[in-house]
Amino acid sequence: MRIKGGVLDEPPRSANGYRQYDTQDLIRVLRIKRLSALGLSLKSMPPLLDEHRTDTADSWDELDRELREEISKLSYQRRLLARARVGPVAVDRAHAS
């Protein structure tokens, strides 16, 4: 059985009910954390977590595209902020007349 959005197998439990994770589970959790920090959803992680897969280029390309779009949006917002610091932005001027 998979847990954590399908990215980690359910480990066996000890007699007291605690889950028993092994070293491979820990490595996988660390990979999940790194991918999450890159902005990936748990749903998109499974193909990237399998170290033996070679067909992950599309996933990386999609993430790169999403990050470029986000950077573009943030850059636009920063330009608007810079203009607002100097004076009214174009939208404000249109409404002021």
Secondary structure, DSSP 4 states (H G I P E B T S, - for coil): -EETTTTEEPPPB-TTS-B---HHHHHHHHHHHHHHHTT--GGG-HHHH-TT----HHHHHHHHHHHHHHHHHHHHHHHHHHHHHHS--HHHHHHH-
